Amino acid sequence: MADVMLIGYTFNGVDGRDQSKGDTARDIVIEAYVYNHNPYSLPPGRTMTLGMDIGNKTRCEHVTSRGGQTVDNRQTRIISSWIVDGHATFRFRCPHDKASKKRVTEWLDGANGAKEYVSNDELVSFTSIKAYANFPNWPTTIRYKYVTNADRWITGTIIRCDSASDNDYEAGGCVFYKTKSAVKWQPKVTNKTGRKEWDITQAYQHYWNACVDPDGQTWPDNPGKSLGGCDISGSPNTGYLHKEAKKQAALNQDTTNTKCNRMWPGYASSGDYPKQCDEYPFASTRERTGAPNSNMWSFCPHPGHQ
């Protein structure tokens, strides 16, 4: 019938959110994009509703207003409208003051395990989200369908929120639980003739070299270089990147800039475009923080607009 792409966002402490509109650090934003419509199974004159279910409503909730505007996590349009603009935004929240007083911790000991209730000092909350489509004026046989084609009672994507004392207590943040972050190595764009072509920028080429050929193609030299955050077949690394604190991330970027200035004096103003010094793993990640001490990273200047 159609494809739906879901992109999720969470916030890091007090940064990245619009407090003037009532956003909190424990908000979850889901952007949905409907595309590849089949005109035979999605007649333009019919109606389709796209919505998001949320689990654990005792601890988490739908955001219903933002900056004085109504937020609707269940959006109904005629198919022709979805074809013209297939974008919808959904917002959720797991407030710290709704977290349970106790939470379950599981202790593993070989093949055996034990569970116990402990004080929920970090104000941990779990929820799940799952997209669905509803067809109000269609036959009942196709009236209600989840995007994943899973049964409606199966748990969707799990989200964990907490407000640990070392991360702006009571502001905290949320993560997509057990979701693996990785760089997608095959970006393509559509040119004016509609033909798919490779779009390889210098930044992309740098990330590729850093993961696929770090010793032969990147600085600094290190015969045994293996970079964190590379989701490459055969790599000993997991592909995970972890968010670093803002102050440390700024120090990481300063270190990169200093290294670039020593390696390529005057790089910022050389060539046809202003340049910036790029690094991998990214300055904003914990994998990057300890990397210069072991030369397990890569840096180079490339055009700033990339």
TACOR-V722492 format. One record per residue. N is the residue number from 1. PHI is phi in whole degrees, -180 to 180 (NA if undefined). D_CENTER is the distance of its C-alpha to the mean C-alpha in Angstrom with 2 decimals. Layout:
n=N phi=PHI d_center=D_CENTER
n=N phi=PHI d_center=D_CENTER
//
This chain:
n=1 phi=NA d_center=26.34
n=2 phi=-169 d_center=22.99
n=3 phi=-102 d_center=19.47
n=4 phi=-128 d_center=16.46
n=5 phi=-105 d_center=12.90
n=6 phi=-113 d_center=10.26
n=7 phi=-122 d_center=6.92
n=8 phi=-104 d_center=5.49
n=9 phi=-131 d_center=5.35
n=10 phi=-132 d_center=7.27
n=11 phi=-117 d_center=9.84
n=12 phi=-110 d_center=11.64
n=13 phi=60 d_center=15.26
n=14 phi=-86 d_center=17.19
n=15 phi=-89 d_center=15.25
n=16 phi=85 d_center=13.08
n=17 phi=-116 d_center=14.67
n=18 phi=-99 d_center=17.81
n=19 phi=-65 d_center=20.39
n=20 phi=-65 d_center=23.09
n=21 phi=-101 d_center=21.58
n=22 phi=90 d_center=21.28
n=23 phi=-66 d_center=17.55
n=24 phi=-121 d_center=17.09
n=25 phi=-69 d_center=14.74
n=26 phi=-105 d_center=14.46
n=27 phi=-90 d_center=13.27
n=28 phi=-126 d_center=10.58
n=29 phi=-117 d_center=10.08
n=30 phi=-120 d_center=9.89
n=31 phi=-100 d_center=10.94
n=32 phi=-112 d_center=13.35
n=33 phi=-128 d_center=15.25
n=34 phi=-97 d_center=18.59
n=35 phi=-152 d_center=20.29
n=36 phi=54 d_center=23.02
n=37 phi=-68 d_center=25.35
n=38 phi=-97 d_center=28.51
n=39 phi=-64 d_center=31.41
n=40 phi=-79 d_center=33.60
n=41 phi=-97 d_center=31.39
n=42 phi=-126 d_center=29.91
n=43 phi=-60 d_center=33.00
n=44 phi=-58 d_center=32.21
n=45 phi=-85 d_center=34.48
n=46 phi=-79 d_center=32.88
n=47 phi=-112 d_center=30.35
n=48 phi=-133 d_center=26.88
n=49 phi=-108 d_center=24.79
n=50 phi=-114 d_center=21.03
n=51 phi=-142 d_center=19.78
n=52 phi=-130 d_center=17.50
n=53 phi=-86 d_center=19.12
n=54 phi=-131 d_center=18.17
n=55 phi=-94 d_center=19.82
n=56 phi=54 d_center=21.63
n=57 phi=-66 d_center=22.83
n=58 phi=-68 d_center=25.03
n=59 phi=-104 d_center=22.22
n=60 phi=-130 d_center=19.59
n=61 phi=-152 d_center=20.29
n=62 phi=-75 d_center=19.63
n=63 phi=-80 d_center=19.49
n=64 phi=-104 d_center=22.65
n=65 phi=-149 d_center=23.17
n=66 phi=-152 d_center=21.51
n=67 phi=59 d_center=23.69
n=68 phi=84 d_center=26.65
n=69 phi=-108 d_center=25.08
n=70 phi=-71 d_center=24.73
n=71 phi=-107 d_center=21.35
n=72 phi=-118 d_center=21.87
n=73 phi=-89 d_center=19.53
n=74 phi=-144 d_center=22.11
n=75 phi=-110 d_center=22.88
n=76 phi=-113 d_center=26.03
n=77 phi=-144 d_center=27.16
n=78 phi=-74 d_center=29.64
n=79 phi=-57 d_center=28.37
n=80 phi=-60 d_center=29.56
n=81 phi=-71 d_center=27.32
n=82 phi=-64 d_center=24.21
n=83 phi=-68 d_center=25.37
n=84 phi=-70 d_center=25.77
n=85 phi=-138 d_center=22.53
n=86 phi=-90 d_center=20.15
n=87 phi=-104 d_center=17.38
n=88 phi=-144 d_center=16.88
n=89 phi=-118 d_center=14.83
n=90 phi=-125 d_center=14.82
n=91 phi=-131 d_center=14.65
n=92 phi=-135 d_center=15.24
n=93 phi=-152 d_center=16.35
n=94 phi=-121 d_center=17.53
n=95 phi=-60 d_center=20.19
n=96 phi=-64 d_center=21.43
n=97 phi=-79 d_center=24.97
n=98 phi=-103 d_center=24.41
n=99 phi=-65 d_center=23.40
n=100 phi=-70 d_center=26.15
n=101 phi=-75 d_center=28.83
n=102 phi=-124 d_center=28.61
n=103 phi=-143 d_center=26.06
n=104 phi=-90 d_center=26.67
n=105 phi=-118 d_center=26.33
n=106 phi=-108 d_center=27.17
n=107 phi=-104 d_center=29.16
n=108 phi=-101 d_center=29.56
n=109 phi=-139 d_center=32.88
n=110 phi=64 d_center=33.24
n=111 phi=-81 d_center=33.62
n=112 phi=-102 d_center=34.16
n=113 phi=-146 d_center=31.86
n=114 phi=-137 d_center=32.51
n=115 phi=-116 d_center=30.71
n=116 phi=-147 d_center=31.62
n=117 phi=-87 d_center=30.78
n=118 phi=-126 d_center=29.93
n=119 phi=-64 d_center=29.46
n=120 phi=-86 d_center=25.94
n=121 phi=-64 d_center=26.11
n=122 phi=-85 d_center=22.32
n=123 phi=56 d_center=22.13
n=124 phi=-75 d_center=19.72
n=125 phi=-135 d_center=18.78
n=126 phi=-115 d_center=17.24
n=127 phi=-147 d_center=16.54
n=128 phi=-134 d_center=15.54
n=129 phi=-130 d_center=14.53
n=130 phi=-156 d_center=15.96
n=131 phi=-81 d_center=16.72
n=132 phi=-145 d_center=20.40
n=133 phi=-121 d_center=22.88
n=134 phi=-124 d_center=26.33
n=135 phi=-122 d_center=29.33
n=136 phi=-58 d_center=31.89
n=137 phi=-109 d_center=34.79
n=138 phi=-110 d_center=34.42
n=139 phi=-57 d_center=36.34
n=140 phi=-62 d_center=35.40
n=141 phi=-67 d_center=34.54
n=142 phi=-126 d_center=31.27
n=143 phi=-75 d_center=30.68
n=144 phi=-137 d_center=27.69
n=145 phi=-148 d_center=25.04
n=146 phi=-82 d_center=21.55
n=147 phi=-58 d_center=19.10
n=148 phi=-82 d_center=18.75
n=149 phi=64 d_center=22.57
n=150 phi=-83 d_center=22.43
n=151 phi=-60 d_center=25.02
n=152 phi=-64 d_center=24.17
n=153 phi=-93 d_center=24.86
n=154 phi=-74 d_center=22.46
n=155 phi=-63 d_center=19.53
n=156 phi=-90 d_center=16.20
n=157 phi=-67 d_center=12.65
n=158 phi=-90 d_center=13.26
n=159 phi=-124 d_center=11.75
n=160 phi=-116 d_center=13.52
n=161 phi=-119 d_center=14.46
n=162 phi=-154 d_center=17.07
n=163 phi=-132 d_center=19.09
n=164 phi=-60 d_center=20.38
n=165 phi=-64 d_center=23.30
n=166 phi=-92 d_center=21.94
n=167 phi=-136 d_center=18.92
n=168 phi=55 d_center=20.64
n=169 phi=-49 d_center=22.34
n=170 phi=73 d_center=21.94
n=171 phi=-91 d_center=19.05
n=172 phi=61 d_center=16.67
n=173 phi=179 d_center=13.07
n=174 phi=-132 d_center=10.89
n=175 phi=-137 d_center=8.53
n=176 phi=-81 d_center=7.83
n=177 phi=-62 d_center=11.14
n=178 phi=61 d_center=11.98
n=179 phi=-90 d_center=8.78
n=180 phi=-98 d_center=9.14
n=181 phi=-91 d_center=7.08
n=182 phi=-153 d_center=9.57
n=183 phi=-81 d_center=10.99
n=184 phi=-85 d_center=12.45
n=185 phi=-92 d_center=16.07
n=186 phi=-128 d_center=17.75
n=187 phi=-73 d_center=16.86
n=188 phi=-130 d_center=19.74
n=189 phi=-127 d_center=21.09
n=190 phi=-101 d_center=24.00
n=191 phi=-82 d_center=27.02
n=192 phi=-66 d_center=29.76
n=193 phi=-90 d_center=31.59
n=194 phi=84 d_center=28.70
n=195 phi=-91 d_center=28.57
n=196 phi=-76 d_center=25.43
n=197 phi=-137 d_center=25.49
n=198 phi=-69 d_center=23.60
n=199 phi=-122 d_center=21.94
n=200 phi=-107 d_center=22.00
n=201 phi=-88 d_center=21.74
n=202 phi=-65 d_center=22.92
n=203 phi=-64 d_center=19.48
n=204 phi=-60 d_center=18.36
n=205 phi=-62 d_center=21.71
n=206 phi=-64 d_center=21.23
n=207 phi=-63 d_center=18.03
n=208 phi=-62 d_center=19.93
n=209 phi=-60 d_center=22.99
n=210 phi=-61 d_center=21.24
n=211 phi=-95 d_center=20.09
n=212 phi=-88 d_center=22.90
n=213 phi=-140 d_center=25.86
n=214 phi=-65 d_center=25.15
n=215 phi=-77 d_center=28.82
n=216 phi=-85 d_center=30.41
n=217 phi=-123 d_center=28.17
n=218 phi=-134 d_center=26.66
n=219 phi=-108 d_center=27.99
n=220 phi=-81 d_center=29.06
n=221 phi=-68 d_center=31.23
n=222 phi=-167 d_center=30.74
n=223 phi=-57 d_center=32.28
n=224 phi=-106 d_center=30.10
n=225 phi=-67 d_center=26.76
n=226 phi=-143 d_center=23.73
n=227 phi=-92 d_center=20.36
n=228 phi=-69 d_center=17.55
n=229 phi=86 d_center=14.14
n=230 phi=-99 d_center=16.00
n=231 phi=-92 d_center=15.39
n=232 phi=-117 d_center=18.87
n=233 phi=-56 d_center=21.59
n=234 phi=90 d_center=24.14
n=235 phi=-78 d_center=22.17
n=236 phi=-74 d_center=22.74
n=237 phi=-84 d_center=19.25
n=238 phi=-83 d_center=16.55
n=239 phi=95 d_center=13.69
n=240 phi=-78 d_center=11.81
n=241 phi=-125 d_center=10.93
n=242 phi=-116 d_center=11.37
n=243 phi=-65 d_center=11.13
n=244 phi=-97 d_center=14.72
n=245 phi=-62 d_center=16.84
n=246 phi=-58 d_center=17.39
n=247 phi=-65 d_center=21.06
n=248 phi=-68 d_center=20.62
n=249 phi=-61 d_center=18.01
n=250 phi=-65 d_center=20.71
n=251 phi=-65 d_center=23.31
n=252 phi=-61 d_center=21.39
n=253 phi=-66 d_center=21.30
n=254 phi=-62 d_center=24.99
n=255 phi=-62 d_center=25.85
n=256 phi=-60 d_center=24.33
n=257 phi=-62 d_center=26.30
n=258 phi=-63 d_center=29.43
n=259 phi=-61 d_center=29.19
n=260 phi=-65 d_center=28.79
n=261 phi=-64 d_center=31.77
n=262 phi=-73 d_center=33.87
n=263 phi=-80 d_center=33.00
n=264 phi=-131 d_center=33.15
n=265 phi=-55 d_center=35.25
n=266 phi=76 d_center=34.79
n=267 phi=-61 d_center=31.72
n=268 phi=-62 d_center=30.13
n=269 phi=-112 d_center=32.94
n=270 phi=-88 d_center=33.95
n=271 phi=80 d_center=33.80
n=272 phi=-81 d_center=33.11
n=273 phi=-127 d_center=29.84
n=274 phi=-60 d_center=28.80
n=275 phi=-113 d_center=26.77
n=276 phi=-126 d_center=24.10
n=277 phi=-91 d_center=23.65
n=278 phi=-107 d_center=20.46
n=279 phi=-144 d_center=19.50
n=280 phi=-145 d_center=17.56
n=281 phi=-59 d_center=16.08
n=282 phi=-63 d_center=14.64
n=283 phi=-59 d_center=16.64
n=284 phi=-85 d_center=13.86
n=285 phi=-115 d_center=13.55
n=286 phi=-69 d_center=16.17
n=287 phi=-60 d_center=16.94
n=288 phi=-82 d_center=18.31
n=289 phi=-57 d_center=20.43
n=290 phi=-93 d_center=23.08
n=291 phi=-64 d_center=22.95
n=292 phi=-59 d_center=25.80
n=293 phi=-68 d_center=28.23
n=294 phi=-116 d_center=27.99
n=295 phi=60 d_center=27.21
n=296 phi=-93 d_center=24.12
n=297 phi=-159 d_center=22.22
n=298 phi=-141 d_center=22.82
n=299 phi=-142 d_center=23.51
n=300 phi=-170 d_center=25.12
n=301 phi=-85 d_center=25.72
n=302 phi=-150 d_center=24.63
n=303 phi=-52 d_center=24.97
n=304 phi=-62 d_center=23.00
n=305 phi=-73 d_center=22.19
n=306 phi=-94 d_center=20.07
//
